[in-house]
């Protein structure tokens, strides 16, 4: 059986619209000078809407939901393949030893922070290169790159 993907309210609305479309189509088919193709099309569309309402399942919604879920999953995977792994590695290496740090390692943490910031800037720059100029991602990339450059220039 098909998994329900619409609510009961939506099903009720679909049934009402389906009945209306079917009635409109039948009236076109009954008229002598009516458009027969329009009547046939309306009856078919109405029957589909009634079936969607009865079964609480919309094939178009299921297809779009699946496509959106696949697109988001593949986009995240593409990002991780692009340079997300190096960012995650940088974060892991930075914070994995945080409990073992002492006063001797505090002087080297500034270098690690600069490396981490540069890695983040590289990732954001790659993300921004795939987005149009003027978008928030593009502006964020510029900002992070500026901060990373100023960090590197101050050392």
N, C-alpha and C positions, 0 to 999 in steps of 0.2 A: 504494500500500500504506500501511497505517497505521503511524505511528511508534510504536515500542515505548515503553511508559511504565511497565512493571513489571519487576521483576527475575525471574531464573529461580527463585529460592526462592519468591517470591510466586506465580509461575505454578504451581509444583508444589503449593503449598498450595491454590490455587484449584481445581486439577484434582482433588485429593483430596476437597475439600469438595463440589465439583460431583458427583463420583461418589457420595458419601454422600447428598446431597440427591436425586439421581436414583433411587438404590436405595430410599430412604425413600418417594419419590413412587410408584414402581412397586408397592411393597408396599401402599400405600393404595389404588391402583387395582385390585389383584388381589383384595383382600378383598371378601367379599360385603357386609358391613356397614360397610366402610370409607368414609371421606369422600372422594368422588370429586373435589371441588373442591380439597381439600387435596393430593391426589395429583397433580393436574394442575399446581397451583401449584409443588409441589416439583420435579416433573420439569422444568418450564420454568426455574426458578431454577437447578437443577443444570446444565442445558444451557448457560445463560448463563455460569456460572462455569467450566465446562469450556472453552467457547470463549475466554473471557478468558485462561485458562491456556495454551491452545494458541497463540494469536496474540500473547501477551505485551502485550496492550493492554486497558486498562480505560476504557471510555467515561466512566464517572462520574468517575474520577480526572482524565481529560483535561479534562472540563468544569469541575471544581472548580479545577484548576490555572490554567486560562485565566481564570476569574472572579476568583481571588485576584490574579493578575498584573494584570488590568485594574483591580481595586479599588485596589491599591497605586499603580499608575501614575496613576490619576485623582486619588487623594488627594494625591500629591506635586504634581501639576499644580494642583490646587485651592489648595494651600498657596502655591505660587509665584505664582498669580494673586492670592491674598488680599493678601499683603504681603511675600512672599519676595523679590520683585524689589527693593524698597527696601532690604531687608537686604543683599542681594548687592551692590547699588550702594554702600551705605555701606562694606562691607568692601573692595570694589574701590578706592574712592576713598581709603580709609585706608591701604591697603597698596601701592597702585600707585606712589606716590611715595616709598616708604620708602628706596629707594636714593639719591634725590635730596635727602633732608632734610639740613639743616645745623643749627648751633646756634641760628640765628635762628628756625627754625620749631618748635623744641622747646617754646616757650612756648605755641604755639597747638595743640599736639597734645593738651593736656588738654581743650580744648573739643571737638575732634574725637572724643576718647574718650567724652566725656559724650554727644555726639550719637549715637554708635554704640551706646552702652549704652541710651539712650532708645529708639532704633529697635528694638533687640533686645527691650527690655521691651514695646514695642507689639506686636511679632510674637508674643511668648510670651503676652501677654494675649489676643490674638485666638485663638490655639490653645487656651488654657485656657478661653475662653468656650464652645468647642464640646465640652469634656470635662466630666464631672460633678465637682462639688466633692469634695475628698478624694483625688483622683487625683494621681499624681506630677506630671503636666503642670500641673495647677492650682496645686499647691504651689510648683513651680518658677517659675511666672508671678508669684506673690506675692513670692517671694524676689528675683527679678530686678527687679521693680517697686520693691521696698523699697531695693535697692542703687542703682537709678537715681535715686530720690527723694532719698536721702541724698547722692548725688553732686551733684545739682542744688542742694540746700540748703546744701552746704558752699561753694559758689562765690558 
